[in-house]
Amino acid sequence: MLRRLIVVATIIGVIMLPGMGIAADATLVWAAGSAGGGWYQMAGGIAAIISAADPGLTIKVVPGGGVQNTSAVDGKNVEMAWGLPFMNAAAVKGIQPFDKKHENLRLIAAGMSLSHLHFYVDAGSPYKTMDEIFGEKKKLRLAITQPGSSDVWLFEKILEAYNTSLDDLQKAGFVFARGNYAFQANQFKDKNVDGVFTFLAAPGAAVIEASVGRSMKFIPFSEKASNYLAQFGIVPCEIPANVYPKAANNDKPVKTCCSGSVIMVHKDMSNDVAYRMTKAFNDNVDKVRKVHASLEDYAPESGPTDKTIPLHPGAEKYYKEKGLLK
């Protein structure tokens, strides 16, 4: 009997080693993006790669968004999530759109999927520039995401560049239809809106869907908007040519702005699980790159590069083993 108790105690001790915190097998919830968005698709693909490489890790993907994901991880409502560096920077400081400092965020990987701001209207629209639409307050019916999303936060920053706001535009005759990416696509296809402002990794499935049955064109970003967004770490970039075959101006790159994505976890995630997750997808980077076109350039050396939130010790261990960190 004594020998049996010693064996049981030893097994329990191994399962609950200091720094591990939970059993070797773990089921995790990953907050991604809205249905129809690249984040949701990519989270599902990467989760499958992780589970195939490490069957002890089961990951359930749920809808989320750039703002709510940050608070969901910080509040321990989910174990992991996609995040945006500019949102995380605001969260750590506890500034708008957050009402308190988020101190529980930890990094697993950075330099991942590049998300593009998309602003498109009907191909037959007489409007061609942001300056005339927002500067001159041309009346439009626009589909945008729900209040509190990173998409809307970015849209509001662009409006600040034009010394206006959502309320100002509504008073001027703008109409806003709010919903997730699938909703936006359907509103455009059904001609219930004149255009869509959205934030997705190109090619965005919802944007492709919106172009089915209705011709669209992209409104290029103005220097005024791009320069204003730069202060938040959102950089000028382009939607490459030929990404959206049914767009009227698909033959040339379209000026826009972008932000990279990160995978973040709660600081209390066990070192063991964080290490195994980081290892599982980085050791299978060739498979990760095939999940979505926006992941084609991801490299493990980019993983520890974001400085807005601390690196999780488990992830740090992996990157040091690979010689990517000193």
C-alpha positions as a Markdown table, in Angstrom:
| # | Residue | x | y | z |
|---|---|---|---|---|
| 1 | Met | 0.0 | 0.0 | 0.0 |
| 2 | Leu | 2.8 | 2.4 | 0.9 |
| 3 | Arg | 4.6 | 1.7 | -2.4 |
| 4 | Arg | 1.3 | 2.4 | -4.3 |
| 5 | Leu | 0.8 | 5.7 | -2.6 |
| 6 | Ile | 4.4 | 6.7 | -3.4 |
| 7 | Val | 3.9 | 5.9 | -7.1 |
| 8 | Val | 0.6 | 7.8 | -7.2 |
| 9 | Ala | 2.2 | 10.8 | -5.4 |
| 10 | Thr | 5.1 | 10.7 | -7.9 |
| 11 | Ile | 2.7 | 10.7 | -10.9 |
| 12 | Ile | 0.8 | 13.6 | -9.5 |
| 13 | Gly | 4.0 | 15.5 | -8.8 |
| 14 | Val | 5.1 | 15.0 | -12.4 |
| 15 | Ile | 1.7 | 16.1 | -13.8 |
| 16 | Met | 1.8 | 19.3 | -11.6 |
| 17 | Leu | 5.4 | 20.3 | -11.9 |
| 18 | Pro | 6.1 | 23.9 | -10.8 |
| 19 | Gly | 5.5 | 26.3 | -13.7 |
| 20 | Met | 3.2 | 23.9 | -15.5 |
| 21 | Gly | 0.0 | 24.8 | -13.6 |
| 22 | Ile | -2.3 | 22.4 | -15.5 |
| 23 | Ala | -2.1 | 18.8 | -16.6 |
| 24 | Ala | -0.1 | 17.8 | -19.7 |
| 25 | Asp | -3.2 | 17.5 | -21.8 |
| 26 | Ala | -5.1 | 20.8 | -22.2 |
| 27 | Thr | -8.2 | 22.1 | -23.9 |
| 28 | Leu | -7.8 | 25.8 | -24.9 |
| 29 | Val | -10.2 | 28.4 | -26.3 |
| 30 | Trp | -8.8 | 30.6 | -29.0 |
| 31 | Ala | -10.7 | 33.9 | -29.6 |
| 32 | Ala | -10.3 | 34.7 | -33.3 |
| 33 | Gly | -12.3 | 37.1 | -35.5 |
| 34 | Ser | -15.8 | 37.4 | -36.9 |
| 35 | Ala | -17.3 | 34.7 | -39.1 |
| 36 | Gly | -16.2 | 35.2 | -42.7 |
| 37 | Gly | -12.9 | 36.8 | -41.7 |
| 38 | Gly | -9.4 | 35.7 | -42.2 |
| 39 | Trp | -8.6 | 35.5 | -38.4 |
| 40 | Tyr | -11.3 | 32.9 | -37.9 |
| 41 | Gln | -10.1 | 30.8 | -40.8 |
| 42 | Met | -6.4 | 31.1 | -39.8 |
| 43 | Ala | -7.1 | 30.2 | -36.2 |
| 44 | Gly | -8.9 | 27.1 | -37.2 |
| 45 | Gly | -6.0 | 26.1 | -39.6 |
| 46 | Ile | -3.3 | 26.8 | -37.0 |
| 47 | Ala | -5.2 | 25.1 | -34.2 |
| 48 | Ala | -5.4 | 21.9 | -36.4 |
| 49 | Ile | -1.7 | 22.0 | -37.1 |
| 50 | Ile | -1.0 | 22.4 | -33.3 |
| 51 | Ser | -3.2 | 19.5 | -32.4 |
| 52 | Ala | -1.8 | 17.3 | -35.1 |
| 53 | Ala | 1.7 | 18.0 | -33.9 |
| 54 | Asp | 0.8 | 17.7 | -30.2 |
| 55 | Pro | -2.4 | 15.5 | -29.7 |
| 56 | Gly | -2.4 | 16.5 | -26.0 |
| 57 | Leu | -3.4 | 20.1 | -27.0 |
| 58 | Thr | -7.0 | 20.6 | -28.1 |
| 59 | Ile | -8.0 | 24.1 | -29.3 |
| 60 | Lys | -11.5 | 25.4 | -29.8 |
| 61 | Val | -11.8 | 28.5 | -32.0 |
| 62 | Val | -14.6 | 31.0 | -31.1 |
| 63 | Pro | -15.5 | 34.3 | -32.7 |
| 64 | Gly | -13.9 | 37.5 | -31.4 |
| 65 | Gly | -12.4 | 40.8 | -32.5 |
| 66 | Gly | -9.4 | 43.1 | -32.1 |
| 67 | Val | -10.7 | 44.9 | -29.1 |
| 68 | Gln | -12.7 | 42.3 | -27.3 |
| 69 | Asn | -10.0 | 39.6 | -27.7 |
| 70 | Thr | -7.6 | 41.7 | -25.6 |
| 71 | Ser | -10.0 | 42.0 | -22.7 |
| 72 | Ala | -11.1 | 38.4 | -23.0 |
| 73 | Val | -7.5 | 37.2 | -22.5 |
| 74 | Asp | -6.7 | 39.7 | -19.8 |
| 75 | Gly | -9.9 | 38.7 | -17.9 |
| 76 | Lys | -9.1 | 35.0 | -18.4 |
| 77 | Asn | -12.3 | 34.4 | -20.3 |
| 78 | Val | -10.3 | 32.6 | -23.0 |
| 79 | Glu | -6.8 | 31.1 | -22.9 |
| 80 | Met | -5.5 | 32.6 | -26.1 |
| 81 | Ala | -6.5 | 35.0 | -28.9 |
| 82 | Trp | -5.4 | 36.9 | -32.0 |
| 83 | Gly | -4.3 | 40.4 | -31.2 |
| 84 | Leu | -3.2 | 43.7 | -32.8 |
| 85 | Pro | 0.0 | 45.5 | -31.6 |
| 86 | Phe | -1.7 | 48.9 | -31.6 |
| 87 | Met | -4.6 | 47.6 | -29.6 |
| 88 | Asn | -2.3 | 45.8 | -27.1 |
| 89 | Ala | -0.3 | 49.0 | -26.7 |
| 90 | Ala | -3.5 | 50.9 | -25.8 |
| 91 | Ala | -4.6 | 48.1 | -23.5 |
| 92 | Val | -1.3 | 48.0 | -21.5 |
| 93 | Lys | -1.6 | 51.7 | -20.9 |
| 94 | Gly | -5.3 | 51.5 | -20.1 |
| 95 | Ile | -6.2 | 54.2 | -22.7 |
| 96 | Gln | -9.1 | 54.4 | -25.1 |
| 97 | Pro | -10.8 | 52.1 | -26.0 |
| 98 | Phe | -9.9 | 50.4 | -22.7 |
| 99 | Asp | -10.9 | 51.6 | -19.3 |
| 100 | Lys | -8.2 | 49.9 | -17.3 |
| 101 | Lys | -4.6 | 48.7 | -17.7 |
| 102 | His | -4.4 | 45.1 | -19.1 |
| 103 | Glu | -1.4 | 43.6 | -17.3 |
| 104 | Asn | -2.0 | 39.9 | -17.9 |
| 105 | Leu | -1.2 | 39.7 | -21.7 |
| 106 | Arg | 1.7 | 37.7 | -22.9 |
| 107 | Leu | 3.1 | 37.0 | -26.3 |
| 108 | Ile | 3.4 | 33.7 | -28.1 |
| 109 | Ala | 4.2 | 34.9 | -31.6 |
| 110 | Ala | 4.3 | 38.2 | -33.6 |
| 111 | Gly | 4.8 | 39.2 | -37.2 |
| 112 | Met | 2.0 | 37.0 | -38.3 |
| 113 | Ser | -0.9 | 37.7 | -40.7 |
| 114 | Leu | -0.9 | 41.3 | -42.1 |
| 115 | Ser | -4.4 | 42.7 | -41.9 |
| 116 | His | -5.4 | 45.3 | -44.6 |
| 117 | Leu | -7.9 | 48.1 | -44.3 |
| 118 | His | -10.4 | 47.7 | -47.1 |
| 119 | Phe | -12.7 | 50.5 | -48.3 |
| 120 | Tyr | -14.8 | 49.6 | -51.3 |
| 121 | Val | -17.8 | 50.9 | -53.0 |
| 122 | Asp | -19.9 | 50.0 | -56.1 |
| 123 | Ala | -17.8 | 50.1 | -59.3 |
| 124 | Gly | -20.2 | 52.7 | -60.7 |
| 125 | Ser | -19.9 | 55.1 | -57.8 |
| 126 | Pro | -18.9 | 58.6 | -58.8 |
| 127 | Tyr | -16.6 | 58.9 | -55.8 |
| 128 | Lys | -12.9 | 58.1 | -56.2 |
| 129 | Thr | -11.1 | 59.5 | -53.1 |
| 130 | Met | -11.4 | 59.6 | -49.3 |
| 131 | Asp | -11.0 | 63.4 | -49.5 |
| 132 | Glu | -14.2 | 63.9 | -51.3 |
| 133 | Ile | -16.1 | 61.2 | -49.3 |
| 134 | Phe | -15.1 | 62.3 | -45.8 |
| 135 | Gly | -13.7 | 65.7 | -46.5 |
| 136 | Glu | -16.7 | 66.9 | -48.4 |
| 137 | Lys | -19.1 | 64.6 | -46.5 |
| 138 | Lys | -20.7 | 62.9 | -49.4 |
| 139 | Lys | -23.7 | 61.0 | -48.3 |
| 140 | Leu | -23.1 | 57.2 | -48.3 |
| 141 | Arg | -24.7 | 54.1 | -46.8 |
| 142 | Leu | -21.7 | 52.2 | -45.3 |
| 143 | Ala | -21.5 | 48.8 | -43.7 |
| 144 | Ile | -19.1 | 48.7 | -40.7 |
| 145 | Thr | -18.6 | 46.4 | -37.8 |
| 146 | Gln | -20.2 | 46.6 | -34.4 |
| 147 | Pro | -19.2 | 49.3 | -31.8 |
| 148 | Gly | -16.1 | 48.5 | -29.9 |
| 149 | Ser | -14.4 | 46.6 | -32.7 |
| 150 | Ser | -10.9 | 47.4 | -34.0 |
| 151 | Asp | -12.4 | 48.1 | -37.4 |
| 152 | Val | -14.5 | 50.9 | -36.0 |
| 153 | Trp | -11.7 | 52.2 | -33.9 |
| 154 | Leu | -9.6 | 52.5 | -37.0 |
| 155 | Phe | -12.5 | 54.1 | -38.9 |
| 156 | Glu | -12.9 | 56.6 | -36.2 |
| 157 | Lys | -9.2 | 57.5 | -36.4 |
| 158 | Ile | -9.5 | 58.1 | -40.1 |
| 159 | Leu | -12.4 | 60.4 | -39.5 |
| 160 | Glu | -10.3 | 62.3 | -36.9 |
| 161 | Ala | -7.8 | 63.0 | -39.7 |
| 162 | Tyr | -10.7 | 64.7 | -41.5 |
| 163 | Asn | -11.8 | 66.5 | -38.3 |
| 164 | Thr | -15.1 | 64.7 | -38.3 |
| 165 | Ser | -16.8 | 61.8 | -36.5 |
| 166 | Leu | -19.5 | 59.1 | -36.9 |
| 167 | Asp | -22.0 | 61.4 | -35.4 |
| 168 | Asp | -21.0 | 64.3 | -37.7 |
| 169 | Leu | -21.4 | 62.0 | -40.7 |
| 170 | Gln | -24.8 | 60.7 | -39.6 |
| 171 | Lys | -26.0 | 64.3 | -39.2 |
| 172 | Ala | -24.7 | 65.0 | -42.7 |
| 173 | Gly | -26.8 | 62.1 | -44.1 |
| 174 | Phe | -24.6 | 59.0 | -43.8 |
| 175 | Val | -26.2 | 55.8 | -42.8 |
| 176 | Phe | -24.3 | 53.0 | -41.1 |
| 177 | Ala | -25.3 | 49.4 | -41.2 |
| 178 | Arg | -23.5 | 47.4 | -38.5 |
| 179 | Gly | -22.7 | 43.7 | -38.4 |
| 180 | Asn | -20.0 | 41.1 | -38.8 |
| 181 | Tyr | -18.1 | 40.4 | -42.0 |
| 182 | Ala | -20.7 | 38.1 | -43.5 |
| 183 | Phe | -23.4 | 40.7 | -42.8 |
| 184 | Gln | -21.3 | 43.4 | -44.5 |
| 185 | Ala | -20.9 | 41.2 | -47.6 |
| 186 | Asn | -24.6 | 40.4 | -47.8 |
| 187 | Gln | -25.6 | 44.1 | -47.3 |
| 188 | Phe | -23.3 | 45.0 | -50.2 |
| 189 | Lys | -24.5 | 42.2 | -52.5 |
| 190 | Asp | -28.1 | 43.1 | -51.8 |
| 191 | Lys | -27.5 | 46.8 | -52.5 |
| 192 | Asn | -28.6 | 47.8 | -49.1 |
| 193 | Val | -25.4 | 49.8 | -48.7 |
| 194 | Asp | -23.2 | 51.8 | -51.1 |
| 195 | Gly | -19.9 | 50.6 | -49.7 |
| 196 | Val | -18.0 | 48.8 | -46.9 |
| 197 | Phe | -15.2 | 49.7 | -44.6 |
| 198 | Thr | -13.6 | 46.6 | -43.1 |
| 199 | Phe | -10.3 | 45.3 | -41.7 |
| 200 | Leu | -9.2 | 41.9 | -43.0 |
| 201 | Ala | -6.2 | 40.0 | -44.1 |
| 202 | Ala | -6.1 | 40.1 | -47.9 |
| 203 | Pro | -7.6 | 38.2 | -49.6 |
| 204 | Gly | -10.6 | 38.5 | -47.3 |
| 205 | Ala | -13.2 | 35.8 | -47.8 |
| 206 | Ala | -16.0 | 38.3 | -47.0 |
| 207 | Val | -14.7 | 40.8 | -49.6 |
| 208 | Ile | -14.5 | 38.1 | -52.2 |
| 209 | Glu | -18.1 | 37.1 | -51.3 |
| 210 | Ala | -19.2 | 40.7 | -51.5 |
| 211 | Ser | -18.0 | 40.9 | -55.1 |
| 212 | Val | -20.1 | 38.0 | -56.2 |
| 213 | Gly | -23.0 | 39.5 | -58.2 |
| 214 | Arg | -22.0 | 43.2 | -57.7 |
| 215 | Ser | -19.0 | 44.9 | -59.1 |
| 216 | Met | -16.9 | 46.9 | -56.7 |
| 217 | Lys | -13.9 | 49.2 | -56.7 |
| 218 | Phe | -11.5 | 50.0 | -53.9 |
| 219 | Ile | -11.0 | 53.6 | -52.6 |
| 220 | Pro | -7.3 | 54.2 | -52.1 |
| 221 | Phe | -6.2 | 55.6 | -48.8 |
| 222 | Ser | -5.3 | 59.3 | -48.8 |
| 223 | Glu | -2.0 | 60.6 | -47.5 |
| 224 | Lys | -3.9 | 62.5 | -44.8 |
| 225 | Ala | -5.4 | 59.2 | -43.5 |
| 226 | Ser | -2.2 | 57.3 | -43.8 |
| 227 | Asn | -0.1 | 59.9 | -42.1 |
| 228 | Tyr | -2.6 | 60.1 | -39.2 |
| 229 | Leu | -2.7 | 56.4 | -38.7 |
| 230 | Ala | 1.1 | 56.1 | -38.7 |
| 231 | Gln | 1.2 | 57.5 | -35.1 |
| 232 | Phe | -0.5 | 54.4 | -33.9 |
| 233 | Gly | 1.8 | 52.0 | -35.6 |
| 234 | Ile | -0.5 | 51.3 | -38.5 |
| 235 | Val | 1.7 | 51.5 | -41.6 |
| 236 | Pro | 1.1 | 52.3 | -45.3 |
| 237 | Cys | 0.9 | 49.3 | -47.5 |
| 238 | Glu | -1.0 | 48.0 | -50.5 |
| 239 | Ile | -3.6 | 45.5 | -51.4 |
| 240 | Pro | -1.7 | 43.7 | -54.2 |
| 241 | Ala | -3.0 | 43.6 | -57.7 |
| 242 | Asn | -5.0 | 40.5 | -58.8 |
| 243 | Val | -6.0 | 39.6 | -55.2 |
| 244 | Tyr | -9.7 | 40.4 | -55.9 |
| 245 | Pro | -10.3 | 39.4 | -59.5 |
| 246 | Lys | -13.8 | 40.8 | -59.6 |
| 247 | Ala | -12.8 | 44.3 | -58.4 |
| 248 | Ala | -12.8 | 47.0 | -61.1 |
| 249 | Asn | -9.4 | 48.3 | -60.1 |
| 250 | Asn | -7.9 | 44.9 | -59.4 |
| 251 | Asp | -5.3 | 45.3 | -62.1 |
| 252 | Lys | -3.1 | 47.6 | -60.0 |
| 253 | Pro | -2.1 | 47.7 | -56.3 |
| 254 | Val | -4.4 | 49.8 | -54.1 |
| 255 | Lys | -2.9 | 52.1 | -51.4 |
| 256 | Thr | -4.1 | 51.3 | -47.9 |
| 257 | Cys | -2.8 | 50.7 | -44.3 |
| 258 | Cys | -1.9 | 47.5 | -42.5 |
| 259 | Ser | -1.1 | 46.0 | -39.1 |
| 260 | Gly | 0.5 | 42.7 | -38.3 |
| 261 | Ser | -1.2 | 40.2 | -36.0 |
| 262 | Val | 0.1 | 38.5 | -32.8 |
| 263 | Ile | -1.0 | 35.4 | -30.8 |
| 264 | Met | -1.4 | 36.3 | -27.2 |
| 265 | Val | -2.2 | 34.3 | -24.1 |
| 266 | His | -2.8 | 34.9 | -20.4 |
| 267 | Lys | 0.2 | 35.2 | -18.2 |
| 268 | Asp | -1.0 | 32.2 | -16.1 |
| 269 | Met | -0.9 | 29.8 | -19.0 |
| 270 | Ser | 1.5 | 27.0 | -17.9 |
| 271 | Asn | 5.0 | 27.3 | -19.2 |
| 272 | Asp | 4.7 | 23.7 | -20.5 |
| 273 | Val | 1.6 | 24.4 | -22.6 |
| 274 | Ala | 2.9 | 27.8 | -24.0 |
| 275 | Tyr | 6.2 | 26.1 | -25.0 |
| 276 | Arg | 4.4 | 23.2 | -26.7 |
| 277 | Met | 2.1 | 25.4 | -28.6 |
| 278 | Thr | 4.9 | 27.7 | -29.8 |
| 279 | Lys | 6.9 | 24.7 | -30.8 |
| 280 | Ala | 4.0 | 22.9 | -32.6 |
| 281 | Phe | 3.3 | 25.7 | -35.1 |
| 282 | Asn | 6.8 | 27.1 | -35.5 |
| 283 | Asp | 8.2 | 23.6 | -36.2 |
| 284 | Asn | 5.5 | 23.2 | -38.9 |
| 285 | Val | 5.9 | 26.7 | -40.4 |
| 286 | Asp | 5.6 | 25.4 | -43.9 |
| 287 | Lys | 2.1 | 24.1 | -43.1 |
| 288 | Val | 1.2 | 27.4 | -41.3 |
| 289 | Arg | 2.1 | 29.4 | -44.4 |
| 290 | Lys | -0.4 | 27.4 | -46.4 |
| 291 | Val | -3.3 | 28.2 | -44.1 |
| 292 | His | -3.9 | 31.7 | -45.6 |
| 293 | Ala | -2.1 | 33.9 | -48.2 |
| 294 | Ser | -1.4 | 36.5 | -45.5 |
| 295 | Leu | 0.7 | 34.0 | -43.6 |
| 296 | Glu | 3.1 | 33.2 | -46.5 |
| 297 | Asp | 5.8 | 35.5 | -45.1 |
| 298 | Tyr | 5.7 | 34.3 | -41.5 |
| 299 | Ala | 9.0 | 33.1 | -40.2 |
| 300 | Pro | 9.8 | 31.8 | -36.6 |
| 301 | Glu | 12.4 | 34.6 | -36.2 |
| 302 | Ser | 9.5 | 37.1 | -36.3 |
| 303 | Gly | 7.8 | 35.3 | -33.4 |
| 304 | Pro | 9.4 | 37.2 | -30.5 |
| 305 | Thr | 9.8 | 40.6 | -32.2 |
| 306 | Asp | 6.7 | 42.5 | -30.8 |
| 307 | Lys | 7.5 | 44.6 | -27.8 |
| 308 | Thr | 4.0 | 45.9 | -26.8 |
| 309 | Ile | 3.5 | 43.0 | -24.4 |
| 310 | Pro | 6.0 | 40.7 | -22.6 |
| 311 | Leu | 6.9 | 37.3 | -24.1 |
| 312 | His | 5.5 | 34.3 | -22.3 |
| 313 | Pro | 8.3 | 32.4 | -20.5 |
| 314 | Gly | 7.2 | 29.1 | -22.3 |
| 315 | Ala | 7.5 | 30.8 | -25.7 |
| 316 | Glu | 10.7 | 32.4 | -24.7 |
| 317 | Lys | 12.2 | 29.0 | -23.9 |
| 318 | Tyr | 11.4 | 27.8 | -27.4 |
| 319 | Tyr | 12.8 | 30.8 | -29.2 |
| 320 | Lys | 16.0 | 30.6 | -27.1 |
| 321 | Glu | 16.4 | 26.9 | -28.0 |
| 322 | Lys | 16.2 | 27.8 | -31.6 |
| 323 | Gly | 18.8 | 30.5 | -31.3 |
| 324 | Leu | 16.2 | 33.2 | -32.1 |
| 325 | Leu | 16.7 | 34.9 | -28.7 |
| 326 | Lys | 19.7 | 35.4 | -26.5 |
